[in-house]
Amino acid sequence: MFNFNRNFIKLCSFIKEGWSVCLTAAVYALLLPSFAISLPAQSNAALAEEMVIVVNRNDPDSLSIGQHYARQRGIPESRIVHLSAPIKETISIAEYVNTVANPLLNALLENEWVKGVKAGSKDVYGRERLSVSIHSIPFVVLIKGVPLRITHDPLLIEESSANLPMQFRVNNGSVDGEIALLLAPPRTSMTALVPNPYFEKSSISSTDANRLLRVTRLDGPTKANVMNLIDRTLIAEEIGLMGRAYIDTGGPHAKGDEWIRAAGDIAEAAFFDIDYETSKRAMNHRDRLDAPAIYMGWYRPHAQAQWRSPRWPVPPGAIGFHLHSFSGTSVRSTKTWLGAFIAQGYCATVGNVYEPYLEHTHRPQVFLAHLMSGGSFGEAVALSTPSLSWQSVAIGDPLYRPFKVSLAEQLKSSEGSTFTAYASIREINRMLVEEGSEPAIAYARSEFISQPSLALAYRLAQLYASEAKDREAVEVLKIIRFITSFSPDDFVLVQKIANFLYKRGEGEMAFNIYKKLLEERDLDKQLKIALFQGGARIADAQNEPVIASRWNIEASKLKSPPTPRPANNK
C-alpha cells in the first residue's frame, strides 16, 4: 500500500465528466462516538421494504443465502434480483457490463425501484446509462456468487485520462464500487476513481442520494460461513456487541498508524477493555486475544495467527478491520483478511480488491465512530469510503447496528451470554472514569462473585493493585488454582495472570500455572516459545534449575531453523 500524496498530486485536475469533483488532501479529523450522519430516521423494517438483494442464479448457494437473508430481515422476496453471471470472483469489463451492470440496471427500471430516463446510447464500455434518475433504495446487497472484482483492460482507457498519474490510469476495481455508480451520469468513466460525495459529510444532498447506490455484500469462503454471519449479526443486535478491542499499529506510514490509533481512542472512549500492539511485529498468538469484538490493524499481506485458526470464540457481531492494499483480493480464500475474518466468525469487515493507495482506503476511525454512535454498517461504510469506482469492498449486513443496544440495556439483558463478563468490564471501566475507583471496585467484586471468570478476576485484580491492595488482588486470582485446563483463547490471559502473581510474591503459584500451561496441546509455536522463556525465568527464581534449563533448551530448539534434509542423489 503506497502513501500516494504529493499534495494529493492535485487530483482536483482529474474530473470524471458529469460529476463536480475536487479531491483534497485534508486528513479526516478525529471523530467521537457522537458523530452521526443526518439522514431521515427510518426503522430497519421500513428500510427492508425498499432494499434490493442481488443473487447469481448460476451459483447454487447464492439464491438460498439471499432468501435466508430476506426472511431474517423481512425483505420481500420480490426484491431479489436474479442475475446470470460468471461464478468466478474476477471478471472482465465486458463480463461485468453484460452480466451484471446492464441486467441489474434494467431490473431496477422494470420493477420501478428506480425511475429514470435512458441516455439512448451505450457508453464506450457498453453500459446503458441514465440521464436522470430517482430512487429510494437504501442499500443494495450482493450475495455470495456475484463476482467480486473487474480486471484492467488497457484498450478501454480513454484519451482524457492521459493527464492522470500512471497509477490511476486503470479501469480495474471492485464490482461493488462500480455498482455504486450504476445510476451515475452517462459520461462517468471507469478509469481511475470518483470521489465519494458521502465521505466527510454530515448530511447527504438529494442529488447525491439519487445517483448513488450504497452497496455491501454477504460473502465468504463457504455458504455456512455466510449463513453464520447473517444469524450472528441478528444475535448481536439483540444483546449488543460484547468483548474487547485490539489495536495493532506499526505500519510503514505515519498516517495509517494515526488512523488506527484514532480508532483505538474511539473504542477506549466507549470504555472497551483494550490492548495495543505498537511495534513493527504483528499481533499473534503471543498476544492476549480473548473475546476479540473489535480488531483494527494494518499492513500485513495475509491473515495470520488467530485469524487463520477458526477455533477461537469470536463474539457475535464482531468487527474486523485490517488495512492492506490487497485484503480483499478474494473472499473465498482464508489467506486473505476478508475471507479469514468471515470464516473466523466476524460479521462486519472492509477491504480492497486491488491497490487503492492509502488516501483512498476506508478510514477506520470514521467507520468505527459511526457504528458506535448507533449507526448501521451500511452507513458507516458509505461515510468512511473516500472513493467510488475504485477498489473497496464491504462484507456485512448493511442494517447491522452493533451499538443499537446501550451498555446499560446490555447489562440488564445479557445474562447467560458467553461474553457477559466483558459487558461488565466495560461498565467497570465506565465507573472508574466517571465515578471513581471505589464504586468501580465494589461493582467489579459483585460481578465477579455472581459470574466468576478469568477476565473479570484479572480486571478486578488490576483495580486492587492500582490502589496498592496487592493482598486482595492475589486472593481474587487464586480462582485459577481450581481450573484444570484452559481454552486456547485464554492462554495469554493466563500467562498474564501468572506474571501478575509472580510480581506480587506468589512465585510458586506462578510456576505451577506455567507448568499447567505448557501441558496444553493447542499451543502455537510462538506462544510456546514465550511460555518456555517466561516460565524458565520463574522456575530459576523458584530454585528449579533443572526445569529452568530444560525450558530454555526447548525455547532454543523452537527458535532454531529446521535442519535441512540431505539431498537425494538417487
Phi and psi in degrees as a GROMACS rama.xvg file:
@    title "Ramachandran Plot"
@    xaxis  label "Phi"
@    yaxis  label "Psi"
@TYPE xy
-99.2764  142.088  PHE-2
-89.357  88.0629  ASN-3
-95.3243  86.3232  PHE-4
-103.916  -80.8796  ASN-5
43.7483  55.9495  ARG-6
55.1759  35.0462  ASN-7
59.0211  22.8701  PHE-8
43.0658  28.8276  ILE-9
49.1524  51.082  LYS-10
-68.8177  1.72369  LEU-11
-57.2785  -26.2732  CYS-12
-69.6522  -17.8633  SER-13
-95.6174  112.003  PHE-14
-124.979  123.052  ILE-15
-82.9369  125.029  LYS-16
-54.4746  142.913  GLU-17
93.62  -10.454  GLY-18
-120.536  141.804  TRP-19
-91.331  111.295  SER-20
-131.122  133.865  VAL-21
-151.26  116.088  CYS-22
-89.8579  140.642  LEU-23
-119.498  162.003  THR-24
-100.55  11.1186  ALA-25
-63.6063  135.256  ALA-26
-77.0985  133.757  VAL-27
-62.0905  125.464  TYR-28
-63.5314  150.643  ALA-29
-60.3672  124.163  LEU-30
-99.1906  139.486  LEU-31
-92.3751  162.256  LEU-32
-59.5027  -12.7378  PRO-33
-77.9537  -9.19005  SER-34
-61.8489  134.343  PHE-35
-152.808  147.982  ALA-36
-82.6316  141.907  ILE-37
-87.6668  85.8963  SER-38
-119.17  155.47  LEU-39
-55.7325  129.125  PRO-40
-70.5027  120.498  ALA-41
-135.176  142.884  GLN-42
-73.316  160.774  SER-43
-59.3182  -35.0714  ASN-44
-62.81  -41.7797  ALA-45
-68.6656  -40.813  ALA-46
-64.6421  -39.6497  LEU-47
-58.4941  -34.2519  ALA-48
-60.9197  -25.7186  GLU-49
-116.161  6.68869  GLU-50
-75.2188  160.839  MET-51
-124.561  129.666  VAL-52
-108.131  135.036  ILE-53
-118.472  122.942  VAL-54
-121.825  162.682  VAL-55
-111.231  111  ASN-56
-66.1784  -13.9054  ARG-57
-81.8294  -11.1162  ASN-58
-103.495  118.546  ASP-59
-62.828  -22.7951  PRO-60
-88.1506  -20.1184  ASP-61
-62.0385  -49.6667  SER-62
-65.7322  -41.9178  LEU-63
-65.1812  -36.886  SER-64
-65.4157  -45.8623  ILE-65
-60.544  -42.0162  GLY-66
-66.1312  -40.732  GLN-67
-61.985  -45.2373  HIS-68
-62.296  -43.5476  TYR-69
-59.9202  -44.4364  ALA-70
-62.5627  -44.8243  ARG-71
-64.6263  -32.6954  GLN-72
-102.63  -0.109944  ARG-73
71.2757  29.4797  GLY-74
-87.2692  127.006  ILE-75
-56.7236  136.739  PRO-76
-63.4742  -22.0474  GLU-77
-65.4311  -14.2028  SER-78
-89.6789  11.3933  ARG-79
-94.447  124.087  ILE-80
-97.6941  128.86  VAL-81
-101.492  114.031  HIS-82
-101.094  158.7  LEU-83
-115.978  84.1486  SER-84
-114.353  162.714  ALA-85
-56.7204  150.222  PRO-86
-91.2419  0.381809  ILE-87
-80.1108  157.866  LYS-88
-75.4958  -35.5161  GLU-89
-108.112  126.948  THR-90
-131.826  164.128  ILE-91
-79.8425  168.431  SER-92
-60.3967  -43.4583  ILE-93
-60.1561  -43.025  ALA-94
-64.312  -40.3036  GLU-95
-61.8475  -47.7223  TYR-96
-63.7784  -47.3493  VAL-97
-80.6393  -26.7267  ASN-98
-112.977  -11.533  THR-99
-122.787  -63.7881  VAL-100
-62.6908  -58.1148  ALA-101
-65.5253  -46.1981  ASN-102
-59.9683  -39.3347  PRO-103
-67.9043  -44.3502  LEU-104
-57.431  -46.1849  LEU-105
-67.7516  -34.8581  ASN-106
-64.4332  -40.6007  ALA-107
-63.8673  -39.8151  LEU-108
-70.5727  -46.0042  LEU-109
-62.5424  -35.4834  GLU-110
-84.6058  -0.414625  ASN-111
59.942  27.8892  GLU-112
-80.233  -20.7714  TRP-113
-126.533  133.613  VAL-114
-107.047  119.372  LYS-115
-157.899  168.661  GLY-116
-115.946  122.218  VAL-117
-66.9999  145.974  LYS-118
-67.9895  -21.6621  ALA-119
99.9905  -14.9419  GLY-120
-147.914  161.23  SER-121
-89.3817  154.613  LYS-122
-84.4379  -174.502  ASP-123
-62.032  -23.0376  VAL-124
-88.6915  -10.1326  TYR-125
95.065  6.09575  GLY-126
-78.1827  136.033  ARG-127
-76.4267  139.455  GLU-128
-129.281  159.57  ARG-129
-109.65  135.924  LEU-130
-77.7797  -38.5644  SER-131
-138.466  140.477  VAL-132
-148.554  149.219  SER-133
-136.614  137.497  ILE-134
-153.294  165.515  HIS-135
-128.738  27.0582  SER-136
-74.9767  116.879  ILE-137
-72.8951  -40.4389  PRO-138
-149.849  147.034  PHE-139
-109.41  128.589  VAL-140
-114.755  116.244  VAL-141
-88.7673  132.256  LEU-142
-102.134  148.511  ILE-143
-40.215  130.729  LYS-144
112.293  -29.8747  GLY-145
-72.0991  128.723  VAL-146
-51.645  153.427  PRO-147
-99.3355  -42.3632  LEU-148
-143.822  160.187  ARG-149
-117.273  134.321  ILE-150
-80.4064  158.959  THR-151
-74.534  138.449  HIS-152
-125.79  103.149  ASP-153
-64.413  -20.4752  PRO-154
-75.1754  -12.3255  LEU-155
-110.368  20.2327  LEU-156
-84.5646  119.556  ILE-157
-71.2997  151.339  GLU-158
-61.3614  -31.0131  GLU-159
-63.9415  -14.1691  SER-160
-87.9694  3.16669  SER-161
-61.9366  -24.6596  ALA-162
-84.7183  -1.48011  ASN-163
-81.4244  150.781  LEU-164
-56.7045  148.334  PRO-165
-54.8236  -35.4269  MET-166
-60.7896  -23.7883  GLN-167
-103.504  1.86143  PHE-168
-86.7757  60.0137  ARG-169
-136.921  151.164  VAL-170
-120.766  16.107  ASN-171
-77.3687  167.366  ASN-172
164.863  -175.513  GLY-173
-84.3911  144.468  SER-174
-57.7872  -40.8892  VAL-175
-60.2199  -43.4312  ASP-176
-66.1659  -30.8828  GLY-177
-77.4736  -39.2581  GLU-178
-63.4176  -31.3534  ILE-179
-56.0563  -28.3569  ALA-180
-106.309  20.6113  LEU-181
-58.7488  -31.4131  LEU-182
-101.258  11.3579  LEU-183
-69.0049  164.677  ALA-184
-54.9752  155.991  PRO-185
-56.4836  -35.6535  PRO-186
-93.3389  14.9168  ARG-187
-68.4073  121.976  THR-188
-83.4241  158.617  SER-189
-93.9049  -8.68799  MET-190
-77.722  138.645  THR-191
60.5513  -138.811  ALA-192
-139.116  165.77  LEU-193
-118.185  124.734  VAL-194
-59.0613  138.193  PRO-195
-80.3712  116.712  ASN-196
-68.5801  -15.7844  PRO-197
-74.5041  -28.0914  TYR-198
-64.8762  134.329  PHE-199
65.1822  21.8057  GLU-200
-110.39  144.962  LYS-201
-101.755  -6.31828  SER-202
-148.238  156.891  SER-203
-122.593  127.713  ILE-204
-71.4721  153.652  SER-205
-63.5949  -31.3363  SER-206
-62.3966  -48.2971  THR-207
-63.3304  -43.5241  ASP-208
-62.847  -35.2001  ALA-209
-71.9136  -28.7556  ASN-210
-108.991  8.5934  ARG-211
-120.5  151.564  LEU-212
-118.114  139.246  LEU-213
-94.944  123.183  ARG-214
-123.251  131.662  VAL-215
-132.997  174.352  THR-216
-136.364  155.283  ARG-217
-111.149  105.112  LEU-218
-151.97  166.382  ASP-219
166.929  179.683  GLY-220
-60.3093  -37.4107  PRO-221
-134.922  162.615  THR-222
-59.0234  -43.9488  LYS-223
-59.3192  -39.5896  ALA-224
-58.8927  -43.7303  ASN-225
-71.8422  -41.3543  VAL-226
-60.2946  -41.7321  MET-227
-60.8946  -42.8579  ASN-228
-57.212  -48.3946  LEU-229
-59.9463  -48.4719  ILE-230
-70.0232  -41.0461  ASP-231
-70.7082  -28.6087  ARG-232
-60.8142  -44.3344  THR-233
-66.9829  -37.236  LEU-234
-60.2668  -46.7192  ILE-235
-61.3285  -37.9838  ALA-236
-64.1631  -32.04  GLU-237
-74.8508  -40.1664  GLU-238
-108.832  -9.59695  ILE-239
84.5755  152.633  GLY-240
-72.1323  127.535  LEU-241
-126.32  142.308  MET-242
146.294  -157.299  GLY-243
-117.051  168.964  ARG-244
-113.833  141.655  ALA-245
-129.951  122.36  TYR-246
-120.135  118.874  ILE-247
-118.403  103.526  ASP-248
-98.6917  -161.222  THR-249
97.4814  26.2513  GLY-250
-82.5705  -179.013  GLY-251
-82.4143  -9.85055  PRO-252
-124.491  134.233  HIS-253
-59.7124  -36.0675  ALA-254
-64.5055  -43.1163  LYS-255
-60.9578  -43.396  GLY-256
-61.4905  -39.1902  ASP-257
-60.6191  -43.858  GLU-258
-63.7432  -46.2984  TRP-259
-64.1991  -42.3155  ILE-260
-63.1759  -38.5384  ARG-261
-61.7626  -38.7671  ALA-262
-62.9701  -40.047  ALA-263
-61.1728  -40.4365  GLY-264
-60.3819  -39.3603  ASP-265
-66.3467  -43.3209  ILE-266
-63.4447  -39.5248  ALA-267
-67.0066  -38.5875  GLU-268
-64.6363  -23.4771  ALA-269
-90.8944  9.01416  ALA-270
72.8102  20.66  PHE-271
-69.392  138.51  PHE-272
-65.8151  134.556  ASP-273
-143.136  141.552  ILE-274
-119.273  140.194  ASP-275
-114.066  140.828  TYR-276
-117.3  114.743  GLU-277
-111.707  -2.06802  THR-278
-83.5772  -179.142  SER-279
-75.2948  -17.7945  LYS-280
-76.3869  155.483  ARG-281
-85.2518  152.035  ALA-282
-57.289  137.537  MET-283
-148.148  -159.604  ASN-284
-64.7466  -12.9635  HIS-285
-77.2914  -14.311  ARG-286
-98.0663  152.163  ASP-287
-66.6388  128.42  ARG-288
-146.224  34.837  LEU-289
-74.66  142.293  ASP-290
50.6255  56.704  ALA-291
-76.9583  80.9739  PRO-292
-72.5518  -34.1812  ALA-293
-132.297  123.244  ILE-294
-125.947  128.702  TYR-295
-131.097  116.862  MET-296
-148.506  179.893  GLY-297
-163.56  156.106  TRP-298
69.227  38.2505  TYR-299
-114.369  125.067  ARG-300
-65.5115  -30.1117  PRO-301
-131.145  148.15  HIS-302
-60.4857  142.876  ALA-303
-146.888  179.374  GLN-304
49.1392  -131.706  ALA-305
-59.2121  -29.3891  GLN-306
-74.4967  -12.4742  TRP-307
-101.66  3.38997  ARG-308
-122.948  88.2408  SER-309
-73.4833  58.4125  PRO-310
-127.28  6.36321  ARG-311
-97.3847  135.031  TRP-312
-68.2508  101.709  PRO-313
-94.0568  129.874  VAL-314
-60.4774  144.177  PRO-315
-55.1058  136.456  PRO-316
82.5489  7.52248  GLY-317
-58.4244  146.4  ALA-318
-107.537  122.684  ILE-319
-119.507  128.171  GLY-320
-138.561  112.077  PHE-321
-124.549  113.718  HIS-322
-81.874  103.298  LEU-323
-150.696  148.006  HIS-324
-55.2621  -37.0033  SER-325
-121.686  34.64  PHE-326
-66.8935  -19.0618  SER-327
-125.513  30.4317  GLY-328
-61.979  -23.2735  THR-329
-148.475  146.85  SER-330
-110.852  -1.13358  VAL-331
-90.679  -14.9362  ARG-332
-101.661  140.607  SER-333
-85.7294  2.62707  THR-334
-76.7443  -31.8312  LYS-335
-81.8335  156.377  THR-336
-63.2958  -43.4605  TRP-337
-65.0045  -46.3786  LEU-338
-62.0201  -42.1536  GLY-339
-64.695  -43.3787  ALA-340
-56.5875  -48.8723  PHE-341
-66.9337  -40.9928  ILE-342
-62.6978  -34.7322  ALA-343
-71.4129  -24.3895  GLN-344
116.699  4.75627  GLY-345
-69.4195  151.158  TYR-346
-115.185  -8.57731  CYS-347
-148.2  120.361  ALA-348
-155.602  158.925  THR-349
-137.542  157.5  VAL-350
-169.216  -162.291  GLY-351
-134.604  142.476  ASN-352
-92.2962  -25.2876  VAL-353
-139.538  -179.463  TYR-354
-59.9577  116.066  GLU-355
-96.5441  -20.3516  PRO-356
71.2453  141.242  TYR-357
-53.9507  -42.3314  LEU-358
-62.4931  -16.6421  GLU-359
-112.927  24.4475  HIS-360
-101.209  163.567  THR-361
-57.9427  141.077  HIS-362
-89.4691  111.858  ARG-363
-61.4953  -36.2788  PRO-364
-69.7044  -35.1037  GLN-365
-69.4193  -45.0751  VAL-366
-56.6785  -51.5994  PHE-367
-71.2874  -37.0791  LEU-368
-59.8149  -43.4815  ALA-369
-67.8523  -40.2666  HIS-370
-60.306  -44.0206  LEU-371
-71.9681  -17.122  MET-372
-80.0462  -0.545076  SER-373
99.793  2.85289  GLY-374
-76.1562  170.021  GLY-375
-91.3281  161.455  SER-376
-59.1729  -44.4867  PHE-377
-61.1363  -40.1838  GLY-378
-67.8163  -42.4405  GLU-379
-60.7831  -39.97  ALA-380
-63.0155  -46.5719  VAL-381
-61.7691  -37.9329  ALA-382
-76.9132  -27.3677  LEU-383
-98.3566  -1.08474  SER-384
-100.06  113.826  THR-385
-73.4075  -24.6459  PRO-386
-134.844  143.652  SER-387
-113.9  173.276  LEU-388
51.7502  42.6371  SER-389
-139.804  -133.086  TRP-390
-113.038  -0.382333  GLN-391
-81.8125  150.27  SER-392
-144.675  144.774  VAL-393
-130.763  128.05  ALA-394
-111.754  120.846  ILE-395
157.26  165.163  GLY-396
-74.5338  118.832  ASP-397
-64.1913  -21.5987  PRO-398
-82.7417  -9.53464  LEU-399
-63.3355  124.499  TYR-400
-119.963  93.7203  ARG-401
-64.8162  -20.4615  PRO-402
-119.597  30.5679  PHE-403
-63.6326  -37.6557  LYS-404
-88.0894  126.075  VAL-405
-71.1658  163.245  SER-406
-60.3137  -41.1294  LEU-407
-61.535  -44.0233  ALA-408
-66.3729  -38.3618  GLU-409
-60.4478  -42.8908  GLN-410
-65.044  -29.254  LEU-411
-76.9951  -30.9524  LYS-412
-114.092  1.06796  SER-413
-97.8769  8.58962  SER-414
-57.934  136.921  GLU-415
92.7358  -13.9012  GLY-416
-71.1494  147.885  SER-417
-57.4709  -29.4445  THR-418
-110.096  17.7059  PHE-419
-56.8879  -38.223  THR-420
-56.3869  -32.5092  ALA-421
-74.4251  -28.5642  TYR-422
-66.7423  -39.9654  ALA-423
-62.3358  -38.3642  SER-424
-66.0279  -37.8274  ILE-425
-59.3098  -43.095  ARG-426
-66.4498  -37.6313  GLU-427
-58.8001  -46.3542  ILE-428
-63.6757  -39.3007  ASN-429
-62.4243  -47.492  ARG-430
-63.0633  -37.5288  MET-431
-60.1378  -41.6508  LEU-432
-75.6379  -43.4997  VAL-433
-95.849  -23.5211  GLU-434
-124.046  -17.0071  GLU-435
107.236  171.414  GLY-436
-70.4506  -38.1106  SER-437
-61.778  -51.696  GLU-438
-62.5016  -35.7806  PRO-439
-63.594  -43.3691  ALA-440
-66.1472  -42.4607  ILE-441
-61.4969  -44.4428  ALA-442
-65.8513  -44.1624  TYR-443
-60.1423  -41.077  ALA-444
-63.1391  -43.7522  ARG-445
-66.9298  -38.639  SER-446
-67.139  -38.9134  GLU-447
-64.42  -38.962  PHE-448
-65.772  -40.2919  ILE-449
-80.4548  -28.3323  SER-450
-143.92  72.8012  GLN-451
-60.2758  132.685  PRO-452
-153.101  156.839  SER-453
-63.1558  -40.9132  LEU-454
-62.0579  -44.3109  ALA-455
-67.2868  -40.4314  LEU-456
-59.7035  -44.797  ALA-457
-65.9682  -41.6534  TYR-458
-65.3977  -40.9959  ARG-459
-64.4778  -41.2637  LEU-460
-61.5004  -39.657  ALA-461
-61.8154  -40.8791  GLN-462
-64.3513  -44.6402  LEU-463
-59.635  -45.0474  TYR-464
-62.5472  -36.224  ALA-465
-65.8912  -20.6867  SER-466
-101.856  16.6181  GLU-467
60.5993  32.5965  ALA-468
-108.594  66.3786  LYS-469
-65.8515  -34.9822  ASP-470
-62.0331  -45.0967  ARG-471
-65.631  -38.0893  GLU-472
-61.0194  -44.1306  ALA-473
-64.8919  -41.7498  VAL-474
-60.1726  -39.652  GLU-475
-62.2141  -43.439  VAL-476
-76.9646  -7.21635  LEU-477
-65.7381  -9.84895  LYS-478
-56.0812  -28.7183  ILE-479
-65.5974  -21.4237  ILE-480
-66.0601  -20.7825  ARG-481
-95.4768  3.56453  PHE-482
-99.479  121.274  ILE-483
-84.0469  -28.6183  THR-484
-149.841  160.558  SER-485
-119.968  151.777  PHE-486
-81.5715  151.729  SER-487
-54.9256  -35.6878  PRO-488
-71.7769  -13.0378  ASP-489
-99.4463  -3.36497  ASP-490
-54.9628  -49.0573  PHE-491
-71.8225  -36.8993  VAL-492
-59.1338  -43.0304  LEU-493
-62.632  -42.0152  VAL-494
-59.6362  -42.7329  GLN-495
-61.9682  -38.5091  LYS-496
-64.5015  -42.7323  ILE-497
-59.4291  -45.1859  ALA-498
-66.3471  -37.6205  ASN-499
-60.7968  -45.5253  PHE-500
-66.1822  -41.4664  LEU-501
-59.8414  -42.689  TYR-502
-65.5935  -16.7337  LYS-503
-111.213  28.856  ARG-504
83.1165  10.4898  GLY-505
-105.001  58.9392  GLU-506
-63.2608  -41.7239  GLY-507
-62.7992  -43.7813  GLU-508
-64.3167  -42.385  MET-509
-62.4332  -42.5884  ALA-510
-60.1288  -43.9431  PHE-511
-66.0209  -34.06  ASN-512
-65.1037  -44.7834  ILE-513
-60.8546  -41.2585  TYR-514
-60.8544  -43.0053  LYS-515
-65.8015  -41.6932  LYS-516
-60.9735  -44.0091  LEU-517
-73.6138  -5.12261  LEU-518
-87.1328  -12.1713  GLU-519
-68.8693  146.681  GLU-520
-89.4592  -24.5228  ARG-521
-92.9972  26.9095  ASP-522
-79.0569  127.18  LEU-523
-67.9492  152.44  ASP-524
-55.6312  -49.4487  LYS-525
-63.9397  -38.7426  GLN-526
-68.0207  -39.6036  LEU-527
-61.8292  -40.8491  LYS-528
-59.5949  -48.0408  ILE-529
-62.0062  -38.049  ALA-530
-70.41  -42.1228  LEU-531
-60.936  -43.4425  PHE-532
-68.1419  -47.1298  GLN-533
-65.0998  -42.1408  GLY-534
-65.2562  -36.449  GLY-535
-61.1025  -40.6878  ALA-536
-62.8014  -42.2835  ARG-537
-72.2435  -38.9276  ILE-538
-59.9716  -42.1492  ALA-539
-62.8207  -42.6312  ASP-540
-66.9848  -25.3386  ALA-541
-92.3618  16.7568  GLN-542
59.6798  43.453  ASN-543
-120.418  65.448  GLU-544
-64.2186  -33.4661  PRO-545
-64.1027  -47.8529  VAL-546
-66.4703  -40.9521  ILE-547
-58.9789  -44.8396  ALA-548
-63.3337  -44.0627  SER-549
-62.2909  -42.572  ARG-550
-67.2701  -38.205  TRP-551
-63.3834  -41.1479  ASN-552
-62.8727  -43.3303  ILE-553
-62.622  -39.2  GLU-554
-63.8226  -41.9756  ALA-555
-63.9163  -41.1138  SER-556
-60.2569  -43.4121  LYS-557
-67.9057  -32.4587  LEU-558
-78.5683  -22.4806  LYS-559
-73.1394  141.55  SER-560
-65.3761  149.122  PRO-561
-62.2815  144.899  PRO-562
-68.5329  126.345  THR-563
-65.3992  142.469  PRO-564
-70.933  144.496  ARG-565
-64.9056  144.884  PRO-566
-64.9192  141.976  ALA-567
-89.8017  107.331  ASN-568
-91.7779  1.23387  ASN-569
